[in-house]
Amino acid sequence: MRRVSVLEIDHLNKSYGALRALEDLTFDVRAGEIFGFVGSNGAGKTTAMRIMLGVLAADSGEVRWNGAALDLEARRRVGYMPEERGLYPKMKVGEQLMFLAGLHGMTPSDARAAVDRWTDRLGVGARRGDNVEKLSLGNQQRVQLAAALVHDPDVLVLDEPFSGLDPVAVDVMSAVLRERADAGVPVIFSSHQLDLVERLCDRVGIVRSGRMEALGTIDELRSTDRPRYLLDLRAAPSEVDALVASLPGAAVVPASGRHGGPVVVELTDAAPDAAQALLAGAVRLGHVQEFSPVRPTLADLFRGVVSSADAPAQADPSADEGRRRRGRREVAA
């Protein structure tokens, strides 16, 4: 049965002394969509996710689910996957997942069925009797996702879920997240793998220094009033330069067209026929081998947002503390 639920993050603010970790952060994650939450290290992603889970308290703002404040009871219906693995290393995989399912109120029989289902689905069914510490980092990541899914959550909040996974495991996890979204579950995950975010997500939010700098679908974020076109024609470089210079608002993008190859032309003229004028001039000049729009990738958009921001990224204290705790556990082991 398809769920109808919306996770709303409304004007969150969080400071650690003089450090502003989140500043008026606002967005939503809708039923049936996968939302990519991206930003540089220390941008505030982990702090925001921990506030969603109630691990941290915001200075101001609210997290709502289906229009109501996300209270303790509602948070029991959230599946959370932390960046630092929250598993007990010396506990067997199956026993651990049974224990976590029980904390969410599942009966032993339902918990066993869910554990078997998700460990098999994620490719670690044969490792249910092994201690977590005996698993590879990639398999630990699969078990961590199983822990987030075992109680059939209504919302998924995943912090760097693809970290350390091989391509096959990435495909498996991607398919699972899409299945959950197709069932109506709002899914939000953070990742530095921008090509994966671009391929998988319905909408993306780019956060920097605790502020949401860009938000929308990939197509919406790619839209620009300075379109670029790849132009490849049989003509001398000087002739191509002269053509571009003759068109108002047209310029060759630096570093393109080296050694007489194709050039990328940026059009700053708002005239609707600017691209057609460029193409017509190219046809008159010589045989056009290619003329096509150049659409920025998510990585291009990310670089543009980060480089245009007016302040350097600050460390996310929430994420730093998690890394310190993880380091202490590894030393102790």
N, C-alpha and C positions, 0 to 999 in steps of 0.2 A: 504494500500500500504506500503510495507516495505521500511523504510528509509535506506540510506547509509550515515553514519556520524561517525566521529572519533573525540574524545576529546583528545588533546595532552597537557601534562604538561611538559614543556621543560626547564630543568636546573633552576628551581626557587630557588632564594635566598631571605631571609628576615631576618633582624636583628632589634632588639629593643635595641639600645645602645650596650652594651656588650653581650647581649643575642642573640644567633644565633637560630632563630626559624625554619628556613628552610635552608638546605644546599644542593645545587645542586640537588634538587628533580626532578626526571624525570620518567614519565611513561605515558601510554595512556590508554584510555577506548574506546573499539572498538564498532562498531555498533552491536547491538544484544547481548551484553554481560552484565552481572552484575559483577561489580568489587567491591570487599570488601577492604576497606581502614582501616586498623587496626593498633593500637599502644596504648601504655600506655597513661594515662592522661598526657597532656602537651607535647605530642610527635610532635605536629605541624599539626595535621589533620585539625582542624578548621581554622587555619591560611591559609593552602593550599586551602581549599574550599572557603574561603572568597576572596582569590585572584582570583580564578576561576570566581567568580561572580562580580568582580570589586569592592567589598566593601573595600578591601585593595589593595594597590599597592605593587608589588614585587620590591625589590631592583634591581634585574636583573632576566632575564629569560622571558619566554613567555608562554601564554596559547593560543592554537589554536583550531579551530573547522573547520574541512574539509580543513585543510591546511592554513587557513587564521587566522589572529589575532582575538581573541574573543572580538570584539568591542561592543559598547553599543547596536547596532541594533541586533547583534547576541545573546547578553545576554537576550534579550526579548524572545528568544526561549528556554531559560533554565528554568526548574522547580527546584526551590530551597526550601529545607526544613531545616531551621536552628535548631540547637540543642535547643536553647532557643526559646520558641514559639513566633512567630512574629505576633500574632493575636491581634485584638482589643477586650479586654475582655467584654466591655459593648455594643458591636455591635452584632446584630443578625447574626447567622451563614449564612443564605442564603443571606442576604444583603451584608455581608462582602465578600463572595465569588463572588457575582455579581460585587462588586466594584473592586476586584482584577482582575477579568476577563476583565473588561472594561479598566483597566490600560494596559492590554496586547493587546488592540485594538479589542476586540470581540464586536460584535453587541449585543444589549440587548436580542434579541431572541436566538442567539447562546449561549450567556452566561447563560441564564436561562436553556436551554437544558443541557449544560455542568454541571451546578450546580446540577440539579436534577439527572443527570446520576451518578456523582461521589459521591454525598452524599448517594444515594441509594446503590451504589456499595460498599461503605465503611461502611455501616450500621448506618449512622446517618441521613438518610432521614427524620425521624420523628422529628429531632431536628433542622430543618432549621429555625424555628421561635423562637428558644431560644437564649438568649445571651450566648456568649462563656463562660463567667465566671460561668454560671450555669451547665456546663458540667463537667463530671469527667475528670481526667487527660488523661485517655485512649481515651475518645471521643474527647478531644481537639487535641490529636495527630492524630486522624483520620481526623479531619477537616483540620489540618495543611497539611496533605498529599493531601487532596482534593484541597487545595489552590495551591499546587505545580503542580497538574495535570490538573486544570480546563481549562488552555489555550492550552492543547494538545502539550506539549513541545517536542522539538527535543532532548533534553538532560535532564537527571535527576541527580541532585546533592543533596544528602540527608545526613544530619548530625544526627546520632543516631535516625533513624526513628522508631525503635522498642522499644524505651525507654518507660516504663510504660504500655506496652500493655499486655493484657492477652493472653493465648495461641490461643484462637479463633481469636482474632484480629491480632495476628502475622501471622496466616495462611492466613487471608484475605489479609493483606498487602503484604505478600510474593507472593501470586498469582497475585496481581496487578503488582508488579515489574517484575515478569516473563513475564506477558502479554505484558508489555511495551517493555521489551527487545526483545521478539519475534517479535514485530512490527518494530525492527531495532533501537530502542532508546538506546544509551549508558546510562547505569545506574551505578552510583558510590554511595556507601553509607558507612559510618563509623559505627562501632558497637563494643561494648565490649562483645556481645553475640557470642562467637567464634564458638559454635556448630551450631548456625544459619548461620553464615557466611560460614562455611564449607559445610553446606547442600545446600545453595542457590546460592553461587557465582561461576562464571566460572573461574575467576582469583582473586588472592589476593595479595595485597601489604602490607608488614609489615614495618612501619616507626618507627624510634626511634631517638629522639633528632634532628628531622628535616631531617633525612637521610633515604632513602629507603634502608632497610637492606636485604629484601628478596622479590622476585616478581616472580609470575608464577601461574600455575594451582595448585590445591591441590596435584595432583599426582606428578607434577614436584617438588614441595616443599618437598614432602615426600621422594623423591629419596635420597639415602644416600650411601656412601661407607662403612658404618658401620651398616649393616643390623642386625636386632634382630629377634630371633625366640623363640616362647614359646615351651618349652619341658616338657612334662608330661609323666613320665613312672614309672612303678612299680620297684623301686630300692631304695636302701638306699641312703640318701643324700650324704654320703661320697663317694659312687660309682659314683654318678652323678658328684660330684666335681672333682673326679679323671679323669673321661672321658673328661670333659671340659678342665682340665689342660693339658691333653695329646695332645690337638689339637692346633697347632700354631695359634696365633692371636685370640683365643676364650677366653671369660671371662663371668662369671655369673654376671648379672647386680645386684648391691647391692640392698638389700631389697626384692628381689624376692626369691622364694623358702623357705620362712620361714616355720618352722614347717613341713618340709618334703614335701611341696606342689610343684606345677609346678615351674620351673625356667625360667627366660628369659636370653637367651644367646646372647651376642653381638659378632659379627665376624668382626674383624679388618683386617683379612687376605684377600688380594685381589684375592686369588685363586678362580676361578669360581666354583670349586667343594667343597668349604669349607662347605657349608650347607649340601651337600650330605654326606660328611665325618662325620659330626656331627650326621646326621640321621642314617647312617650305624652303628656308634659306639653305638648309643642308642638302635638300634634293637638287637645288640649282647648282650647288657647289660640286657635287660628285655623287657617286653611287653610295647610297646609305645601306650599310650592312646591318645596323641595329639602331633602333631608337625606342627606348623603353623607360618607364618611370623607375626611379630608384627609391624604394621604400625603406625607411630606417628600421633596423632590428630593435628588439627590446634592449639589447646591449647598447646600441647607439643612443636610444632614448634615455637610458639610465646614465650614461656618461654626460649627456647634455644637461640632465637635471642636476646631477651632482656637481658638475663644473660650474653651473650658473648660480648655484646657491651662494649666499653671501657669508657663510661662516663655516669653519672647518668642522668635520664630524667629531662628535665627542663620544667617549667611551660609554657604552650602556652598562651602568653599574650592576644591573640585574644579571646580564649575561656574564660579566666579569666574575661575579660571585659564584655563579654556576660553574664556570671553568675552574675557579680556585677549589671548590668543593670536589670536583671531579679529579683534579690533580692530587688532592689529599687522599682520596679513595685509592687511586692508582698506586701512590707511594705506600699506603698501608697494605695493599695487596702484595 
